[in-house]
Amino acid sequence: MSTVVWFRSDLRADDNSALAEAARDGGRVTGLFLLTPAQWRAHDWGARKQLFVWRHVLALRERLAALGIPLWVRLVPDFASAAAAVAEFAREQSATAVYANAEYAVNEVARDRLVAEALRAQGTAWRRLHDFTVLAPGTVRTQQGAPFKVFSPFRRAWLAQVRGEPVDCLAAPAARAAVEPPPLPDWEPPVATLDPDWWPIGEVAAHARLVDFVERRLARYHEDRDVPALDGTSRLSPYLAIGALSVRRCIEAALAHNHGEWDSGSRGAQTWLSELVWREFYTHILAEFPRVSRARPFRPETDAIAWREAGVDFTRWCEGRTGYPLVDAAMRQLAATGWMHNRLRMVTAMFLTKYLLVDWRHGERFFCEQLVDVELAANNGGWQWSASTGTDAAPYFRVLSPVRQAERFDAEGAFVRRWLPQLAALPAKALLQPGHPALLAAGYPEPMVELKGARERVLLAFRGLAP
C-alpha cells in the first residue's frame, strides 16, 4: 500500500493531520510539494515570503528523510497545473490515496476541486483533512445556523466548543529507515535578505521560539504587546502562516502555562489565546464569504466610497516619508525585516485608509509584497477592519491618531529612534510633534496631511452609505 501526502501550508512533520492519517494507514508514505512561483507572484508574495517558504521546504525535506519519508518537489507554473501534476505523481508512486490539509481561499478551493476530479478519474482516493485551525470553518454558527460576522459572539461560541476539551496534538510519524532526500528541481528563489536571528528556519526552530515566548514573555504579553520598542510579542506569525508550527501546539503551550484556563489566571495567556481565536475567526470568514478572497469588501456598501488615487501619497506612505515619525518608523521596520509590530499595522493601515483616504486594497497588496508572515485571511481581515469595510469593522469615525498612539506607546521615542536613526539625538518632545522645528532641521519631512481636516474628509466619505 502506498499513499502520498501533498504538503501546502503545513510545512511540518509534527502535529500534521494529513501526514499522521496517511502514516496511520500503514504502508509506504511519500511526500509531495508543488513549487508554483507564478502563482505566488499572482498572489503578490514578495521575495522574503517566497524565500521563507522555500527554506522551510528544504528543512522539511531533510526532516522527513530522517523519518524514512521522501519529499519530492515538483515545479509547476501555477494552480491550473496542479491537478495534472498531482495525478501524475500519484500514478508514479502507485498510490491508492492522496492526503492533504485543507486550504480555504477561493483559488485553493478551486484547485482542490480539480485535483479531486483528476484523482477520481484514475481511481485514486482523495483525502482532504482539516488542520489549519482548531475548529473547521462551518462548524461555528449562530443559533440561526448562519456564520458569525462579529468577533465577540464568535469567540464565545468557539470557546463553548473547545473549553474543557483536550487539545489533541499529533506526534510526528514513527521513524523508519532513513532515506536520501530526492533531487530538487532546477529553481532558484528570488534574492532576499532573511535575518537568521529574526527568522530561524525549520519546525524545530519554530517550536523553540514558542517555548521561549511562553517561558519568558507570555506572562506580560497583555502589557508588553502594545509597546513596539519591546520584544513583547511572539513573532510566531510567519511559522503559523506556512504551517511550520500548528495552532494546536500554541494553544497547548499557553494552556499548560495557564493551568488549563482560558478566561482566568494569567492575563497574558488569556490575551494571547484570544489573539489565536482572532486567527480562527478570520479564517472562518475567508471560507464562509469568498468575496473577501476576490478583493471585495466584506461590507458591500463600502464599495461606493470614493477613494482617492494612490499616487504620490501612497508612494510616500510606502517609503516611510509621511512626516509622522511613528508611521514612518513602522514602515522602515517593515522594509528592513519583513515584519511589523501588530499595533503599528493598525496605525499605518488607518493612516493610509482614513487620513489619506487611499483604497485599502493598495495597502493590503503592499503588505503582501513585504511581509514574511503574510497570510490572506489575517492580512485581509486586518486591512478591512482598519478601513471600516470589513467584518467586525472599527466604526468609521474611530480613527487611530498616529500622534496619540506615539504618546501612549512610544512616549520616549525608543522605537522611532531605532528605525529613524537621523532623529536619534532629538528629544522625545520633538518626536511627538510632527512638524516640530527640530524634526525639520534634521531633514525630516513636514507632515503630508493635517490630521483634523483629513479626519473630516473620511467622515464625509463614509456618511450616507447604505447600512
TORPAGU-942946 format. One line per 10 residues: for each residue x, y, z of C-alpha. Coordinates in nm, 4 decimals, always signed. Example, Ala and Ser with C-alpha at 12.3 -4.5 7.8 and 13.67 -1.06 7.14 Angstrom:
# TORPAGU-942946
+1.2300/-0.4500/+0.7800; +1.3670/-0.1060/+0.7140
END
This chain:
# TORPAGU-942946
+0.0000/+0.0000/+0.0000; +0.1313/+0.3456/-0.0911; -0.0023/+0.6898/-0.0058; +0.1004/+1.0438/-0.0975; +0.0916/+1.3430/+0.1378; +0.0676/+1.6698/-0.0520; +0.2198/+1.9450/+0.1647; +0.0938/+2.3016/+0.1199; +0.0598/+2.5470/+0.4109; +0.1568/+2.2752/+0.6596
+0.5361/+2.2506/+0.6313; +0.5982/+2.0322/+0.9355; +0.6062/+1.6683/+1.0438; +0.4759/+1.7356/+1.3946; +0.1015/+1.7642/+1.4552; +0.0171/+1.7368/+1.0861; -0.3263/+1.5847/+1.0338; -0.2746/+1.4666/+0.6766; +0.0666/+1.3162/+0.7467; -0.0498/+1.1452/+1.0660
-0.3544/+0.9981/+0.8915; -0.1521/+0.8699/+0.5972; +0.1066/+0.7128/+0.8292; -0.1688/+0.5543/+1.0384; -0.2951/+0.3684/+0.7318; +0.0378/+0.1858/+0.7117; +0.2384/+0.1177/+0.4030; +0.4757/+0.3479/+0.2214; +0.4270/+0.7251/+0.2569; +0.5701/+0.9704/+0.0045
+0.5578/+1.3480/+0.0324; +0.4911/+1.5958/-0.2467; +0.5330/+1.9718/-0.2598; +0.4303/+2.1675/-0.5679; +0.6516/+2.4675/-0.6283; +0.4299/+2.7277/-0.8009; +0.6284/+3.0523/-0.8401; +0.3910/+3.2077/-1.0939; +0.1007/+3.1513/-0.8544; +0.2999/+3.3010/-0.5686
+0.3601/+3.6123/-0.7752; -0.0083/+3.6253/-0.8733; -0.0874/+3.6208/-0.5013; +0.1527/+3.9136/-0.4504; +0.4006/+3.7176/-0.2416; +0.7227/+3.9112/-0.2090; +1.0761/+3.7759/-0.2253; +1.1056/+3.7311/+0.1528; +0.7919/+3.5211/+0.1785; +0.8946/+3.3047/-0.1166
+1.2417/+3.2510/+0.0285; +1.0993/+3.1747/+0.3744; +0.8689/+2.9102/+0.2300; +1.1439/+2.7605/+0.0147; +1.3864/+2.7281/+0.3045; +1.1178/+2.5566/+0.5088; +1.0509/+2.3159/+0.2234; +1.4208/+2.2275/+0.2275; +1.4141/+2.1851/+0.6055; +1.1043/+1.9659/+0.5846
+1.2699/+1.7594/+0.3111; +1.5569/+1.6782/+0.5484; +1.3255/+1.6160/+0.8431; +1.1066/+1.3734/+0.6513; +1.4050/+1.1925/+0.5020; +1.5261/+1.1200/+0.8556; +1.1834/+0.9654/+0.9243; +1.2057/+0.7491/+0.6131; +0.9672/+0.9610/+0.4046; +1.0962/+1.1071/+0.0769
+0.9635/+1.4541/-0.0097; +0.9552/+1.5239/-0.3817; +0.9400/+1.8826/-0.5050; +0.7799/+1.9335/-0.8449; +0.7991/+2.2652/-1.0294; +0.4732/+2.3717/-1.1944; +0.3746/+2.7207/-1.3064; +0.0531/+2.7717/-1.1136; -0.2567/+2.6159/-0.9625; -0.4019/+2.5403/-1.3060
-0.1259/+2.2812/-1.3470; -0.1787/+2.1198/-1.0069; -0.4425/+1.8606/-1.0996; -0.2335/+1.7006/-1.3733; +0.0840/+1.7154/-1.1607; -0.0732/+1.5535/-0.8529; -0.2477/+1.2856/-1.0569; +0.0717/+1.2026/-1.2455; +0.2742/+1.1836/-0.9244; +0.0151/+0.9539/-0.7643
+0.0396/+0.7214/-1.0655; +0.4197/+0.7211/-1.0481; +0.4022/+0.6195/-0.6818; +0.1228/+0.3633/-0.7404; -0.0594/+0.5478/-0.4646; -0.4029/+0.4377/-0.3519; -0.4750/+0.7745/-0.1887; -0.3546/+1.1340/-0.1732; -0.3833/+1.3168/+0.1596; -0.3773/+1.6941/+0.2022
-0.4781/+1.9504/+0.4609; -0.7490/+2.1915/+0.3514; -0.6891/+2.5499/+0.2406; -0.9831/+2.7901/+0.2234; -0.9211/+3.0761/-0.0205; -1.1151/+3.0654/-0.3473; -0.8208/+2.9798/-0.5730; -0.7089/+2.6993/-0.3450; -1.0614/+2.5583/-0.3169; -1.0990/+2.5613/-0.6974
-0.7572/+2.3945/-0.7360; -0.8510/+2.1169/-0.4936; -1.1783/+2.0556/-0.6725; -0.9907/+1.9917/-0.9977; -0.7381/+1.7710/-0.8188; -1.0172/+1.5639/-0.6663; -1.1744/+1.5142/-1.0103; -0.8444/+1.4127/-1.1687; -0.7696/+1.1633/-0.8937; -1.1201/+1.0199/-0.9026
-1.0902/+0.9664/-1.2773; -0.7898/+0.7395/-1.2290; -0.9243/+0.5592/-0.9220; -0.7054/+0.7320/-0.6596; -0.8748/+0.8315/-0.3344; -0.8619/+1.1968/-0.2262; -0.8484/+1.2699/+0.1464; -0.8792/+1.6388/+0.2395; -0.8416/+1.6922/+0.6130; -0.8939/+1.9952/+0.8338
-0.5767/+2.1226/+1.0025; -0.5158/+2.4982/+0.9720; -0.7462/+2.5970/+1.2585; -0.8725/+2.4208/+1.5694; -1.2376/+2.4208/+1.4554; -1.3127/+2.3797/+1.0882; -1.4920/+2.6601/+0.9025; -1.8638/+2.5939/+0.9022; -1.8670/+2.4380/+1.2490; -1.9136/+2.7604/+1.4491
-2.2587/+2.9025/+1.3799; -2.5216/+3.1287/+1.5280; -2.8373/+2.9792/+1.6727; -2.9988/+3.0509/+1.3352; -2.7318/+2.8464/+1.1604; -2.5570/+3.1436/+0.9989; -2.1856/+3.2217/+1.0109; -2.0780/+3.4800/+1.2654; -1.9883/+3.8254/+1.1337; -1.8622/+3.9766/+1.4592
-1.5696/+3.8517/+1.6630; -1.7017/+3.8643/+2.0220; -2.0001/+3.6304/+1.9739; -1.7844/+3.4091/+1.7518; -1.5300/+3.3821/+2.0322; -1.7994/+3.2878/+2.2852; -1.9402/+3.0179/+2.0575; -1.5895/+2.8957/+1.9686; -1.4906/+2.8706/+2.3338; -1.8121/+2.6867/+2.4173
-1.6964/+2.4090/+2.1856; -1.3334/+2.3855/+2.2941; -1.3380/+2.4732/+2.6641; -1.2791/+2.1633/+2.8733; -1.1798/+1.9555/+2.5712; -0.8273/+1.8208/+2.5346; -0.6028/+1.9827/+2.2758; -0.5292/+1.6866/+2.0508; -0.1802/+1.7278/+1.9064; -0.0446/+1.4537/+1.6842
+0.3106/+1.3283/+1.7126; +0.5262/+1.3027/+1.4032; +0.5171/+0.9561/+1.2410; +0.7411/+0.6930/+1.3920; +1.0804/+0.6893/+1.2258; +1.1588/+0.4228/+0.9707; +1.4877/+0.3639/+0.7956; +1.6203/+0.6995/+0.6795; +1.6191/+0.7751/+0.3076; +1.8141/+1.0073/+0.0839
+1.6209/+1.3251/+0.0037; +1.5072/+1.3199/-0.3606; +1.6692/+1.5610/-0.6070; +1.5357/+1.9141/-0.6339; +1.4043/+2.0876/-0.9440; +1.6156/+2.3484/-1.1175; +1.4806/+2.6603/-0.9485; +1.6353/+2.9453/-0.7559; +1.4295/+3.1543/-0.5123; +1.4263/+3.5315/-0.5591
+1.7042/+3.7242/-0.3914; +1.6029/+3.8429/-0.0467; +1.7506/+3.9021/+0.2967; +1.6203/+3.6980/+0.5893; +1.7904/+3.7738/+0.9185; +1.8513/+3.4312/+1.0793; +1.8132/+3.5821/+1.4257; +1.4700/+3.7156/+1.3357; +1.3598/+3.4209/+1.1255; +1.5365/+3.0916/+1.2077
+1.4312/+2.8109/+0.9751; +1.2513/+2.4838/+1.0462; +0.9818/+2.3429/+1.2680; +1.2316/+2.2730/+1.5473; +1.3293/+2.6406/+1.5486; +0.9612/+2.7429/+1.5419; +0.8839/+2.5246/+1.8420; +1.1875/+2.6591/+2.0277; +1.0593/+3.0134/+1.9686; +0.7186/+2.9093/+2.1054
+0.8787/+2.7654/+2.4211; +1.0915/+3.0771/+2.4691; +0.7912/+3.3059/+2.4302; +0.5777/+3.1109/+2.6762; +0.8540/+3.0879/+2.9350; +0.9884/+3.4433/+2.9095; +0.7221/+3.6790/+2.7738; +0.3734/+3.5305/+2.7861; +0.3024/+3.6405/+3.1432; +0.3474/+4.0074/+3.0429
+0.2012/+3.9771/+2.6945; -0.1138/+4.1749/+2.7800; +0.1027/+4.4753/+2.8778; +0.4050/+4.4483/+2.6500; +0.2379/+4.3552/+2.3221; +0.1329/+4.7161/+2.2526; +0.4794/+4.8680/+2.3052; +0.6677/+4.8390/+1.9755; +1.0111/+4.9071/+2.1272; +0.9798/+4.5934/+2.3431
+1.0246/+4.2339/+2.2340; +0.6824/+4.1634/+2.3771; +0.5129/+3.9611/+2.1029; +0.5630/+3.6010/+1.9982; +0.6826/+3.6626/+1.6402; +0.5333/+3.3232/+1.5564; +0.3061/+3.4514/+1.2806; +0.5350/+3.3516/+0.9886; +0.5539/+2.9944/+1.1173; +0.1788/+2.9713/+1.1670
+0.1180/+3.1176/+0.8205; +0.3176/+2.8476/+0.6419; +0.2340/+2.5730/+0.8886; +0.5839/+2.5194/+1.0283; +0.4056/+2.5332/+1.3649; +0.0477/+2.4294/+1.4372; -0.2003/+2.6487/+1.6204; -0.2816/+2.3481/+1.8390; +0.0753/+2.3416/+1.9715; +0.0447/+2.7122/+2.0545
-0.2798/+2.6611/+2.2439; -0.1410/+2.3541/+2.4191; +0.1597/+2.5529/+2.5403; -0.0474/+2.8532/+2.6530; -0.2979/+2.6384/+2.8417; -0.0198/+2.4427/+3.0098; +0.1294/+2.7744/+3.1243; -0.2131/+2.8881/+3.2494; -0.3186/+2.5637/+3.4217; -0.5733/+2.4822/+3.1544
-0.7667/+2.8080/+3.1924; -0.8959/+3.0211/+2.9024; -1.0661/+3.3057/+3.0942; -0.8847/+3.3234/+3.4272; -0.5326/+3.3049/+3.5624; -0.2562/+3.4736/+3.3666; -0.3839/+3.7806/+3.1830; -0.1011/+3.7480/+2.9360; -0.2053/+3.3942/+2.8475; -0.5718/+3.4934/+2.8206
-0.4846/+3.7782/+2.5843; -0.2652/+3.5660/+2.3595; -0.5231/+3.2883/+2.3448; -0.7796/+3.5469/+2.2371; -0.5432/+3.6587/+1.9600; -0.5262/+3.2997/+1.8371; -0.9064/+3.2954/+1.8250; -0.8906/+3.6084/+1.6048; -0.6825/+3.3966/+1.3638; -0.9575/+3.1330/+1.3708
-1.2243/+3.3977/+1.3105; -1.0591/+3.5471/+1.0036; -1.0036/+3.2018/+0.8539; -1.3712/+3.1198/+0.9040; -1.4668/+3.4493/+0.7391; -1.2413/+3.3702/+0.4427; -1.4098/+3.0325/+0.3971; -1.7685/+3.1471/+0.4560; -1.7534/+3.4671/+0.2487; -1.5445/+3.4011/-0.0659
-1.5772/+3.7623/-0.1825; -1.3024/+3.8684/+0.0591; -1.0640/+3.6450/-0.1404; -1.1586/+3.8402/-0.4522; -1.0508/+4.1856/-0.3308; -1.4096/+4.2767/-0.2428; -1.5134/+4.4470/+0.0797; -1.6974/+4.2386/+0.3345; -1.9493/+4.5217/+0.3672; -2.0659/+4.5606/+0.0049
-2.1989/+4.9125/+0.0585; -1.8454/+5.0374/+0.1180; -1.7674/+4.9721/-0.2477; -1.9318/+5.3110/-0.3024; -1.6609/+5.5009/-0.1140; -1.4823/+5.7496/-0.3379; -1.1256/+5.6558/-0.2527; -0.8517/+5.8918/-0.3667; -0.5978/+5.7893/-0.6276; -0.2928/+5.6216/-0.4736
-0.0305/+5.8378/-0.6475; +0.2432/+6.0237/-0.4644; +0.0735/+5.9975/-0.1249; +0.0775/+5.6195/-0.1457; +0.4429/+5.6214/-0.2510; +0.5384/+5.8390/+0.0452; +0.3483/+5.6062/+0.2787; +0.5265/+5.3007/+0.1329; +0.8652/+5.4638/+0.1711; +0.8088/+5.5927/+0.5248
+0.8129/+5.9633/+0.4340; +0.4781/+6.0789/+0.5722; +0.6186/+6.3275/+0.8268; +0.4663/+6.1275/+1.1142; +0.7564/+5.9585/+1.2957; +0.5686/+5.6572/+1.4337; +0.4165/+5.5771/+1.0939; +0.7473/+5.6182/+0.9155; +0.9403/+5.4120/+1.1714; +0.6876/+5.1304/+1.1301
+0.7237/+5.1360/+0.7527; +1.1028/+5.1314/+0.7859; +1.0787/+4.8320/+1.0196; +0.8708/+4.6539/+0.7566; +1.1212/+4.7321/+0.4807; +1.4170/+4.6132/+0.6897; +1.2737/+4.2979/+0.8488; +0.9671/+4.1859/+0.6537; +0.7609/+4.2233/+0.9694; +0.5722/+4.4967/+1.1502
+0.4511/+4.5184/+1.5078; +0.0792/+4.4408/+1.5168; -0.0355/+4.7685/+1.6746; +0.1605/+4.9559/+1.4128; -0.0093/+4.7559/+1.1386; -0.3329/+4.9135/+1.2584; -0.1776/+5.2597/+1.2881; -0.0222/+5.2532/+0.9402; -0.3313/+5.0970/+0.7816; -0.5597/+5.3608/+0.9316
-0.3211/+5.6364/+0.8277; -0.3410/+5.5188/+0.4661; -0.7139/+5.4468/+0.4517; -0.8506/+5.7139/+0.6846; -0.6110/+6.0095/+0.6828; -0.5017/+5.9689/+0.3198; -0.8321/+5.8094/+0.2034; -0.6425/+5.5640/-0.0188; -0.8154/+5.2365/-0.1057; -0.7301/+4.9634/+0.1458
-0.6577/+4.7202/-0.1389; -0.3400/+4.9120/-0.2241; -0.2161/+4.8706/+0.1314; -0.3216/+4.5071/+0.1514; -0.1231/+4.4314/-0.1644; +0.1821/+4.6226/-0.0420; +0.1833/+4.4308/+0.2862; +0.1536/+4.1053/+0.0874; +0.4632/+4.2029/-0.1079; +0.6630/+4.2957/+0.2023
+0.5583/+4.0709/+0.4900; +0.7304/+3.7421/+0.5587; +0.4256/+3.6363/+0.7617; +0.1596/+3.7321/+0.5082; -0.1459/+3.5081/+0.5215; -0.4540/+3.6032/+0.3233; -0.7222/+3.5731/+0.5910; -0.5349/+3.7672/+0.8595; -0.3957/+4.0322/+0.6250; -0.7282/+4.0925/+0.4560
-0.9136/+4.0880/+0.7860; -0.6780/+4.3390/+0.9422; -0.6895/+4.5763/+0.6476; -1.0672/+4.5654/+0.6179; -1.1040/+4.6168/+0.9934; -0.8793/+4.9226/+0.9755; -1.0574/+5.0596/+0.6693; -1.4040/+5.0013/+0.8235; -1.5066/+4.7910/+0.5234; -1.4870/+4.4523/+0.6916
-1.6498/+4.2252/+0.9409; -1.6405/+4.3490/+1.2989; -1.5105/+4.6684/+1.1457; -1.3839/+4.9566/+1.3536; -1.6535/+5.2294/+1.3323; -1.5564/+5.4629/+1.0518; -1.5464/+5.7569/+1.2924; -1.2914/+5.5827/+1.5180; -0.9536/+5.6702/+1.3726; -0.6240/+5.5949/+1.5454
-0.4225/+5.9156/+1.5608; -0.0528/+5.8467/+1.4949; +0.0326/+6.1260/+1.7389; -0.1831/+5.9884/+2.0184; -0.0559/+5.6355/+1.9531; +0.3026/+5.7585/+1.9811; +0.2211/+5.9367/+2.3066; +0.0706/+5.6193/+2.4507; +0.3075/+5.3509/+2.3246; +0.6369/+5.5192/+2.2328
+0.6401/+5.8252/+2.4574; +1.0192/+5.8270/+2.4956; +1.0728/+5.7663/+2.1259; +1.2715/+5.4428/+2.1633; +1.1065/+5.2749/+1.8643; +1.1213/+5.5840/+1.6444; +1.4903/+5.6357/+1.7196; +1.5686/+5.2737/+1.6320; +1.4185/+5.2915/+1.2846; +1.4725/+5.6610/+1.2066
+1.8333/+5.6998/+1.3195; +1.8573/+6.0533/+1.1784; +1.6250/+6.1543/+1.4642; +1.8081/+5.9615/+1.7361; +1.9581/+6.2699/+1.9022; +1.6318/+6.4641/+1.9225; +1.4325/+6.4964/+2.2448; +1.1179/+6.2883/+2.2868; +0.9059/+6.6050/+2.2841; +1.0091/+6.6772/+1.9258
+0.9407/+6.3191/+1.8131; +0.5846/+6.3520/+1.9401; +0.5142/+6.6698/+1.7423; +0.5112/+6.6183/+1.3642; +0.6370/+6.9361/+1.2005; +0.8450/+7.0340/+1.5068; +1.1323/+7.2679/+1.4064; +1.3887/+7.0190/+1.5369; +1.2483/+6.7497/+1.3049; +1.2613/+6.9789/+1.0036
+1.6134/+7.0928/+1.0923; +1.7193/+6.7266/+1.0900; +1.5946/+6.6967/+0.7312; +1.2775/+6.5103/+0.8276; +0.9751/+6.5909/+0.6058; +0.6841/+6.8086/+0.7045; +0.3581/+6.6249/+0.7782; +0.1972/+6.5333/+0.4475; -0.1547/+6.5789/+0.5806; -0.3251/+6.7721/+0.8592
-0.4999/+6.5194/+1.0831; -0.8123/+6.7130/+1.1769; -0.9009/+6.8062/+0.8204; -0.8214/+6.4559/+0.6950; -1.0484/+6.3057/+0.9573; -1.3346/+6.5281/+0.8463; -1.2728/+6.4167/+0.4874; -1.3035/+6.0476/+0.5705; -1.6140/+6.1036/+0.7839; -1.7753/+6.2758/+0.4878
-1.6769/+5.9868/+0.2578; -1.8418/+5.7295/+0.4857; -2.1542/+5.9217/+0.5837; -2.4640/+5.8289/+0.3926; -2.3553/+5.4778/+0.2964; -2.6425/+5.2317/+0.2973; -2.6283/+5.0056/+0.6063
END
